Amino acid sequence: RTGQNLLNITSIEQKSCSSCAEPNELKSMPRFHFSMVTQLYQHILSLVFTIKEINENPQILPNLTLGSHIYNSNFIASWTYHASMEVFSTQGKLIPNYKCEAENNLVSVIGGPNSEVCIHMAAILSIYKIPQVRLSSHYVHRQYKGILQLLLHFQWTWIGVLYDNDNNGERFVQDALPAFSERGICFDYIERFPVITSVTDIDKMVTEGLHLYEVITESITNVSIIYGEIETMIFVRMCSTLSKYEAISIMAKGRVYIMTAQMEFTSFPFQKKEGIDLLHGALSLAVHSKEVLRFTDFLQLINAGSEVEDGFIQGFWEEAFGCFFPESTIDRQERVPCTGKEKLENLPASIFEMSMTSHSYSIYNAVYAMAYALHNMLSFQLKKTESVSEPIHSLLAQHLWQESINWPKWFNQTKPLSVCNDNCHPGYRKAKKEGKPFCCYDCLPCPGGKISNQKDMDNCFQCPLDHYPNEKQNICLPKYVTFLSYEEMLGNIFTSFILTFSILTILMLWLFIKNNDTPIVKANNETLTYILLISLLLSFLCAFLFIGQPRQWTCFLRQATFGIIFSVAVSSILAKTIIVILAFMATKPGSRIRKWMGKRLGLSIVLSCSFIQTIISTVWLSISPPFLDVDVYSLPKEIVLICNEGSTVMFYFVLGFMGLLAIISFIVAFLVRKLPDTFNEAKFITFSMLVFCSVWLSFVPTYLSTKGKYMVAVEIFSILCSSGGLLSFIFFPKCYIILMRPDLNNKEQLKRGK
């Protein structure tokens, strides 16, 4: 717009060129040969396109024209400082603070995508309070969490890290990596890229990269983070070149690379023929951007013949299309003449992209943001009006995206794994390897009784009390309730023996009652005989209280009932033994013991002993009675329904008193076993008491060492054995005489015996 003021928007970027003497304006830069990073040319075109679009829009800055100056830092900090001072000098004369161009007013400065550029130029611009936009600022500080979430989502815990040798790279290592470690991420290697200064230092970069080569090729990790700047891709692409001279590519196949948002696909011209297979499947964080359709139309109109004022275009054209212009001094070997009609859309995307990249989009937004800010300032608006803020929101609109990934072909489209070792499967726990990071561990089976139900658990844990581990120790199964039931084989066997012994006892009782007037029945006090047989019958039947599902009432009754009944039986045997002694002593001349003889003595002994046992049982049932309980500890897979004895002390008091009576009976019977009496029972009582005491003495340790329902089985077995022993040794001989030898069952035989 002729006659209008020209406002400057200066852009300082890193552009690599071999013969740049000084930074220059876009419109006045002489044509010389560039060895340039071809993709960065789109950033320049984005700046030009945006300024052109704003100048053609009368609603933004109607009386002003925006212009631009582009400066090259050439990867060198001193160039950045030089360019920063030049913007405050008259064009072409580096005299700081001397600027006499009235129409060339500096509005703001846009720092290139490299963060180092923004840091260096800020040292100068901040003195003059010049607005500065840093394209890379939002890239650096908001990615740590995103990278971490990505690693955790795919469970990549064993990774490598490559970072740029600059402040941002160091900050990433110091700030982000400790946070990664806190979330369970380990690092196989953490290495810096070589310092990139200019194209002439490629040999140096390759030399410094040999160390990286050794580290990365020896690594077993499948995932690596590349934290770099826009030029880092140049070095990454050099890895393909190295692979021609080495057996394995430095960027080994079968690896996923996670790249940061400030990286962009850039390359030197000589790299354009190199393959990019190593980047297949790489994941890159990206700045939210929006497709600018007008920009594609703008690019389609560009050709070397029409854009004569573009000082960058011929250098780019020769490098991108592999051609030469007549006035160029470039080496023409293997090149063809440039027609100027070549089309950018015919270039591969690795050389030049027709759609606006995220970095170019950031430049587009930055220029618009400053234009609207200038518009507001010049309009004296303290608030952004709807007409101003709405376009900004439109420009900065963020689009929802979806996590659609094509994994590297080496993984056959399955999610890659990147762990130091295989996961510990359920049923195992992690055990630290000495001298290794915490991500490296051994897997040990869970100890008995414990499980782990997830991968990589640090510790196994106990199942709930009503569950037990399965064989693989990875799930808890519910325990099944068990007790000594009638349906199982052991219950059937005990039931059979109980009924058999009970029937035999009833038959013997009937036999003795039928022959109650015979000498063999009368000889040893038939009343005690009946009491003993009845108590033995009840002792057999009381075993039924121990079989079947325990109930509260059976638990309450069974031990006390068993103790009292057995006390009656043993006290009856004791009374019989005492009567034998008294009977022998009464036959001596002048003995006064005869008056003690009779039924009263036997009944008194039975009643007194039974009364003592009844008192003990009553006290037991009063202070701490047995109760229904469950045992979840004794057996690993079973919940056993049991009768808790309540007071264990009282339980052993009952057994102790019964044992005392048995021992006394055994001793007395042993002493009188040879007394001359045809129907002397002492010999048989001695054998029966020996069996009885042996059974119950072995009962105690066996009972204490048995678990679950087999404790009940041990007690039933002891009851049947001891009762059966008494029945057999005391009554079978008498039954034999009554049934088989009735000739011995008479008074004459009794007198001969005496």
C-alpha positions, 0 to 999 in steps of 0.5 A: 500500500503506497504511502502507508507506514511499514511495520516490521515483524522480525523473524529469527530462525536457525537456517543453515547456509554455507556462505551467508556473510550477514543477516539480510532482509528477505526482499534484499538478500542476494542470490547465493548458494544455500546448503539448507534444511529444506523443510525449514523453507516452509516456515519462511513461506508461512511467515510471508503467507500470513503477512500477505493475508493480513495486509489484504484484510482491511478489517485488521490493520486498515492503514498499516502495512506489515513487513518482515525481516528474516535473520539466520542464526546458523546454529550459533549463539553469536549470530543470534545476538548479532541479529538481535542488535541489528534490529535496532540499527539502520539497515545494513549498518550495525550501529546499535541504538542508531536507527533513522528509518521512519517507515521501518518500525519494529513491532515484535520479534518471533523466535524460531522453533529452536528454544536456544534462539529464543533464550539468546535473543531475549537477552537483547530484546528485553532491554528494549521491551520489544514484544517477543513470541517464543514458538517453542515455549509451549512445546517444552513444558507441557509434554512430560506428563503426556510422554509419561502417560503414553509409557504407562498406557502401553506398560513400557517400563524399560526405555532409553533416552536420547536428548539434545545437548542444551538447556532444555535437554538438561532440564528434561533429564533433571525434571522429567526423568525423576518423575518417570522413575517414581511411576515405575519407569527405568532407563537402560541408557540416558545419552546426549546427542552430539552438538550440532553447529553447522554443516561443516561439522558433520564429520565431528557429529559422526565421530561423537555419534559412535559412542551413541552407536555402541550404547544403543545397539547393545541395548535390549529396550524396544522403546526410546524417547528422543527429546530434541529440537527441530534440527535433531531430526537431522542427526536421527536421519544420519543413522540410516547413513551409518547403517551402510557402514555397520552391521546393524543400524544405530536405530535398530529395527524393532524399536519404537521412538517417542519424539517431542513436539518441537521436533519436525521432519527436517533434513539436509539435502544430501539426506533426501535419498536416504530411506526413512524406514527407521521412523515408521511407527515412531510416535510424536507429540504434536501441537494442535493445529488446523488445516489452512487450505489457502496456504496450500493454494499459495504454495501451488503458485510458487515457482522459481521464475515468478518469485524473483524477490525471494532470496531463499527460493533459488537455493531451496529450488536447487537443493530440493529438485536437484537442478541448477540455475545458469548463474549459480556456482553450485556443483553441476555434476549429476544435476539438470538445469532448473526450469523454474516451473517445477512444482512443490507438490511433486516433491516427496513429503520428506523434502517438503510438505504441502500441508502446513506443519505444526511449526508453520502453523505456530508462526501463522498464529503468532503473526495473527496474534500480534496483528490483533494485539496491535489492532486493539492497541491502536483502537484504544480497546481495553478489552478484546471485542467479539469481532477480534477475539472470535477470529483468534479463537478460530485460529487457535481452535484445537481439534479432538484427535484419536490414539490410531497407531501403525506399529513398526512393521517388525512388530507385525502390528501388535503392541510392542513390549519394552521391559527389562525382563518378562513380566511376573505372571500371577502366582509369582512375585517380583524379587530385586536383582542385585546391581540392576535398576528396580525395573529388572527383577526375578520372578519367584513363586508365591510361598504356600498359602499365598497368591498374586492375582496380577502381573508384577506384584511386589508381594503375594498376599493371603486369601481370605479365611474362607478361601484357599489358593489354587494350584497355580496360586493366582486365584482364591477358591472358596473353601468347602464346609466339611464334617464327619458325615454319615454319607462318607465311608468313614462315617459308614464304618463307624455307624456299622461298628456302633450298631454291631456293638450295640446289638451284641450288648443288647443280646448279652444283656438279654442272655444274662437276664434270662440266666440270672439264676445261674451261678456264673451270673450271681457270682459277681453281683448281677446288678453291677453286671447289668449296670455295666452292660447298660453303660457299655450300650450307652457308650456305644450309642453316645458315639452317634453324637460325634457323627453328622453335622455338629449342632449346638445341642450335640456340642453341649451334650456329647463330651459330658455325656460320654464322660459320665457314661464311661465313669459309670462303666469304669466305676462298675468294674472297680466295684466288681474288683473290690467285691472280689477282694472282699469276697475272698477276705470274707471266707477267712475265719472270724472275718468281719468283712462279710457284713460289707458284702452285698449289693449296697457296696457296689451301688455305693461305689458306682453312685459316688464315682458317677456323682463326682464325674457329674459334678465336674461336668456340671461345673464345666457346662456352667462356666465354659461349655462347649459350643459350635465353632468353625476351624478355618486354619487347620486344613488349607481347603476346608472349613471344618465344623467343630465343637469347641470344647470351651474350657480345655482344662475341664475337658481334660479333668473329665478324661483325667478322672475317668483315667484315674478310675481305670488305673485304680481298677487295673491295679486292684484287678492285677493284684487279685487276678490269681485268687482261687475262685472259679468265677474270678473276673479279676483276670479278665478285668486286668486285660480289659483295663490294660486295653482301656488305659492303652487306648486313652493314653494314646488318645491324647497325643493322637487327638492333639496332632490330628486336624479337622474331622479326623479329630472327631474320628479319633475320639469315636475310635477310642470310644469304640475300642475301649468299650469293645475291649471291656465288652469282649474281655469281661463278657465273652468268656461268660457268654461262652460258658452260658452258651457253650459249656452249661455244664460248668455253670453249676454249684458243684463246679463252684464248690470244687473251684473254691 
